[in-house]
């Protein structure tokens, strides 16, 4: 199908989505890539094996293409499902979308740190953080729902993470631990519009009230996360949606209500310019330093990343 046919197909499934996203990205490329299946992608878990060793093992069955922004990340192509391999069962690899590897890279953790992952399940980013910490320090891996926390704990165990403490709490409650953590990751609950490539259910369930609903929650979560961060620490905020209300709008809220600063990650990643205005709302020019990834930019899901520093 060409772009016009895909746009029409999306409109048949959810006309409100197409109307909303015509203001965000109405390009042919956006629709063409949004209709493509995601490329299977893995991250090698260096807590259990070296990158070269696992690449050598997998190269016998798969074609591997490096992810430019993550040394341990590889797109894979082969007849076998990578999730059914012994390497996956043993925790040598984690099936993880390439764009979602960005937040732990941007977080720049070091061994010995105290790190908080506010919304950690299913554990892709928590396990990535732990491997960058070399299993030294402490990682608080939190989720708000017990069923998600169980999945999180299972993946942490499979990947050999020894430094994680799994907690079950509303992320907003961490505001009481003022200036406690060296690093905080908030991969926030969102409207998931960037995941349409993964499953069309995200297109079907998307509703025009969802960005506004999640934006309120995201502002409360990022405020709590920032309060829990030590001076000199780093907070990374990310979502798998492209709606400015959930991205630039949330960062703008934090910048205007605190002394937070934004740093621009220096990574080999193509991106779209940030929104400085949307639907009559103006955002501070500092949001230009955030990473906004549309599906066509790097052939990934839609994603947003902001690196926040506390002076």
C-alpha positions as CSV (number, residue, x, y, z in Angstrom):
1,X,0.0,0.0,0.0
2,X,1.1,3.6,-0.7
3,X,0.9,6.3,1.9
4,X,-2.6,7.5,0.9
5,X,-3.9,3.9,1.2
6,X,-2.3,3.5,4.6
7,X,-3.6,6.8,5.8
8,X,-7.1,5.8,4.7
9,X,-6.7,2.4,6.4
10,X,-5.7,4.1,9.7
11,X,-8.6,6.4,9.4
12,X,-11.0,3.5,9.0
13,X,-9.5,1.9,12.2
14,X,-9.4,5.1,14.2
15,X,-10.3,8.4,12.6
16,X,-9.6,10.4,15.8
17,X,-6.0,9.1,15.7
18,X,-5.5,10.3,12.2
19,X,-7.0,13.7,12.9
20,X,-4.8,14.2,16.0
21,X,-1.6,13.0,14.3
22,X,-2.2,15.1,11.2
23,X,-1.0,18.0,13.5
24,X,2.0,16.0,14.7
25,X,3.3,14.3,11.6
26,X,1.2,14.0,8.4
27,X,4.0,13.0,6.1
28,X,3.9,10.0,3.8
29,X,7.0,8.6,5.5
30,X,5.3,8.6,8.9
31,X,2.4,6.5,7.6
32,X,4.6,4.2,5.5
33,X,6.9,3.4,8.5
34,X,4.0,3.2,10.9
35,X,2.5,0.4,8.9
36,X,5.7,-1.6,8.7
37,X,6.4,-4.3,11.3
38,X,9.2,-3.5,13.7
39,X,12.5,-5.1,13.0
40,X,13.3,-7.7,15.7
41,X,16.0,-6.4,18.0
42,X,18.0,-7.7,20.9
43,X,20.4,-6.4,23.6
44,X,23.2,-8.6,24.7
45,X,23.3,-8.9,28.5
46,X,27.0,-8.4,29.5
47,X,26.3,-9.6,33.0
48,X,26.3,-13.1,31.6
49,X,28.5,-13.0,28.5
50,X,30.6,-10.8,26.4
51,X,29.3,-9.0,23.3
52,X,31.7,-10.7,20.9
53,X,31.0,-14.2,22.3
54,X,27.2,-13.9,21.9
55,X,27.5,-12.2,18.5
56,X,29.7,-15.2,17.4
57,X,27.0,-17.7,18.6
58,X,24.1,-15.9,17.0
59,X,25.8,-15.2,13.7
60,X,25.6,-18.9,12.9
61,X,21.8,-18.5,12.7
62,X,21.0,-14.8,12.3
63,X,22.1,-11.8,10.4
64,X,23.0,-9.1,12.9
65,X,23.1,-5.3,12.3
66,X,24.5,-3.1,15.1
67,X,22.3,-0.5,16.7
68,X,24.3,2.8,16.4
69,X,23.5,4.2,19.8
70,X,23.9,1.0,21.9
71,X,27.0,-1.1,21.7
72,X,25.1,-4.2,23.0
73,X,22.1,-3.7,20.6
74,X,21.6,-5.6,17.4
75,X,18.8,-5.9,14.9
76,X,18.4,-9.5,13.9
77,X,17.1,-11.3,10.9
78,X,16.6,-15.1,10.5
79,X,14.2,-17.9,10.1
80,X,14.2,-18.7,13.8
81,X,12.4,-16.5,16.4
82,X,15.2,-15.0,18.5
83,X,12.8,-15.2,21.6
84,X,12.8,-19.0,21.3
85,X,16.6,-19.4,21.4
86,X,18.6,-20.9,24.2
87,X,20.5,-17.6,24.5
88,X,17.2,-15.9,25.4
89,X,16.2,-18.6,27.9
90,X,19.5,-18.3,29.6
91,X,19.4,-14.5,29.8
92,X,22.3,-13.9,27.5
93,X,20.0,-11.6,25.4
94,X,17.0,-9.5,26.0
95,X,14.5,-8.9,23.2
96,X,14.2,-5.1,23.3
97,X,13.1,-2.5,20.7
98,X,16.1,-0.4,19.6
99,X,14.7,3.0,20.6
100,X,13.9,1.8,24.1
101,X,17.7,1.2,24.6
102,X,18.2,5.0,24.5
103,X,17.1,5.9,28.1
104,X,19.6,3.8,30.0
105,X,22.4,4.9,27.6
106,X,21.4,8.6,28.2
107,X,21.1,8.0,32.0
108,X,24.9,7.2,32.1
109,X,25.0,5.2,35.3
110,X,28.2,4.0,37.0
111,X,28.9,1.1,39.4
112,X,28.1,1.9,43.0
113,X,25.3,4.3,42.3
114,X,21.8,4.3,43.9
115,X,19.4,4.3,41.0
116,X,15.6,4.4,40.8
117,X,13.6,3.0,37.9
118,X,10.1,4.5,38.6
119,X,8.1,2.4,36.2
120,X,10.3,-0.6,35.6
121,X,8.2,-3.5,34.3
122,X,8.8,-5.6,32.2
123,X,12.5,-4.9,33.0
124,X,14.2,-4.2,29.7
125,X,15.7,-0.9,30.9
126,X,16.3,-2.1,34.5
127,X,18.4,-5.0,33.2
128,X,20.2,-2.7,30.9
129,X,20.9,-0.3,33.7
130,X,22.2,-3.2,35.9
131,X,24.6,-4.3,33.3
132,X,26.0,-0.8,33.0
133,X,26.4,-0.8,36.8
134,X,28.3,-4.1,36.5
135,X,26.0,-5.5,39.3
136,X,27.5,-3.1,41.8
137,X,25.4,-0.5,43.7
138,X,21.7,-0.6,44.2
139,X,18.8,-0.4,41.7
140,X,15.3,0.2,43.0
141,X,13.0,-1.3,40.3
142,X,9.5,-0.2,41.0
143,X,6.1,-0.8,39.5
144,X,2.6,0.0,40.6
145,X,0.8,-3.3,39.7
146,X,1.6,-6.6,41.3
147,X,1.2,-8.6,38.0
148,X,3.7,-6.3,36.3
149,X,6.1,-6.5,39.3
150,X,6.1,-10.3,39.0
151,X,7.1,-10.1,35.3
152,X,9.8,-7.6,36.3
153,X,11.2,-9.9,39.0
154,X,11.3,-12.8,36.6
155,X,13.2,-10.9,34.0
156,X,15.7,-9.5,36.5
157,X,16.3,-13.1,37.8
158,X,16.7,-14.5,34.2
159,X,19.3,-11.8,33.4
160,X,21.3,-12.4,36.5
161,X,20.7,-9.0,38.1
162,X,21.8,-9.1,41.8
163,X,21.5,-5.5,42.8
164,X,17.8,-4.8,42.2
165,X,15.2,-4.4,44.9
166,X,11.7,-4.8,43.4
167,X,9.2,-2.5,45.0
168,X,5.4,-2.1,44.5
169,X,4.4,1.5,44.8
170,X,2.8,4.5,43.1
171,X,5.7,6.3,41.5
172,X,4.5,9.6,42.9
173,X,5.2,8.4,46.4
174,X,9.0,8.6,45.8
175,X,8.8,12.3,46.4
176,X,9.2,11.6,50.1
177,X,12.7,10.4,49.4
178,X,14.1,13.8,48.8
179,X,17.5,14.1,47.1
180,X,18.2,10.4,47.6
181,X,19.0,8.9,44.2
182,X,22.1,9.4,42.0
183,X,20.1,8.6,38.9
184,X,16.3,8.3,38.2
185,X,14.7,6.8,35.1
186,X,11.0,7.6,34.4
187,X,9.8,5.7,31.4
188,X,6.4,7.1,31.9
189,X,3.0,5.4,31.3
190,X,1.7,7.0,28.1
191,X,-0.9,6.7,25.3
192,X,1.5,4.3,23.5
193,X,0.9,5.8,20.1
194,X,4.5,5.2,19.2
195,X,3.9,1.5,19.4
196,X,1.5,1.2,16.5
197,X,4.2,-0.6,14.5
198,X,4.4,-3.3,17.2
199,X,0.7,-4.0,17.3
200,X,-2.3,-2.3,15.7
201,X,-4.2,-2.7,19.0
202,X,-2.5,0.5,20.1
203,X,-4.1,2.3,17.1
204,X,-7.5,0.8,17.9
205,X,-7.5,1.7,21.6
206,X,-6.1,5.2,21.2
207,X,-8.6,7.8,22.3
208,X,-8.4,11.6,22.2
209,X,-8.7,11.8,25.9
210,X,-5.7,9.6,26.6
211,X,-2.9,12.2,26.0
212,X,-4.6,14.7,28.4
213,X,-5.2,12.0,31.0
214,X,-1.6,10.7,30.9
215,X,-0.1,14.2,30.7
216,X,-1.6,15.0,34.2
217,X,-0.1,11.8,35.6
218,X,3.3,12.3,33.9
219,X,3.6,15.8,35.3
220,X,3.0,14.4,38.8
221,X,5.4,11.5,38.3
222,X,8.3,13.7,36.9
223,X,7.9,16.2,39.7
224,X,8.2,13.4,42.3
225,X,11.1,11.8,40.4
226,X,12.9,15.2,40.3
227,X,12.4,15.7,44.1
228,X,13.9,12.3,44.7
229,X,17.0,13.1,42.7
230,X,20.3,14.3,44.3
231,X,21.8,17.6,43.3
232,X,24.2,16.9,40.4
233,X,22.1,13.8,39.5
234,X,20.5,12.9,36.2
235,X,16.8,12.1,35.5
236,X,15.8,10.6,32.2
237,X,12.2,11.0,31.1
238,X,11.0,8.9,28.2
239,X,7.8,7.8,26.5
240,X,6.7,5.6,23.5
241,X,4.4,8.3,22.2
242,X,4.8,11.3,20.0
243,X,2.1,13.6,21.4
244,X,3.6,17.0,22.5
245,X,1.2,17.1,25.5
246,X,2.9,14.0,26.9
247,X,6.4,15.0,25.9
248,X,7.5,18.6,25.4
249,X,4.5,19.7,27.6
250,X,5.7,17.6,30.5
251,X,9.3,18.8,30.3
252,X,8.1,22.4,29.9
253,X,6.1,21.9,33.1
254,X,9.2,20.6,35.0
255,X,11.4,23.4,33.7
256,X,9.0,26.1,34.7
257,X,8.3,24.8,38.2
258,X,11.8,23.8,39.3
259,X,15.4,24.7,38.7
260,X,15.9,21.7,36.3
261,X,18.1,21.9,33.3
262,X,18.1,20.0,30.0
263,X,21.2,18.5,28.4
264,X,21.2,17.4,24.8
265,X,22.5,13.8,24.5
266,X,25.3,13.4,22.0
267,X,24.3,10.2,20.2
268,X,24.3,9.0,16.6
269,X,20.5,9.1,16.2
270,X,18.3,10.9,13.7
271,X,15.5,12.9,15.1
272,X,12.6,15.3,14.5
273,X,12.8,18.8,15.9
274,X,10.9,19.3,19.2
275,X,7.6,21.2,19.3
276,X,7.9,24.7,20.7
277,X,4.1,25.2,20.3
278,X,1.2,22.9,20.0
279,X,-2.5,23.7,20.0
280,X,-2.0,27.1,21.4
281,X,0.4,26.0,24.1
282,X,4.0,27.5,24.0
283,X,6.9,25.6,25.4
284,X,10.3,26.9,26.5
285,X,13.0,26.7,23.9
286,X,15.0,24.4,26.2
287,X,12.9,21.5,24.9
288,X,14.9,21.7,21.7
289,X,17.5,19.6,23.5
290,X,15.1,16.6,23.8
291,X,15.2,13.6,21.5
292,X,12.0,13.2,19.4
293,X,12.1,10.1,17.3
294,X,9.5,9.4,14.6
295,X,9.2,5.9,13.1
296,X,10.8,7.0,9.8
297,X,13.9,8.6,11.4
298,X,15.7,5.5,12.4
299,X,13.2,2.7,11.5
300,X,12.1,2.3,15.1
301,X,9.0,2.8,17.1
302,X,8.0,6.4,17.9
303,X,9.9,7.6,21.0
304,X,10.8,10.6,23.1
305,X,13.8,11.1,25.5
306,X,14.8,14.0,27.7
307,X,17.9,14.2,29.9
308,X,17.3,16.3,32.9
309,X,20.0,17.5,35.3
310,X,19.6,18.8,38.8
311,X,22.0,21.7,39.6
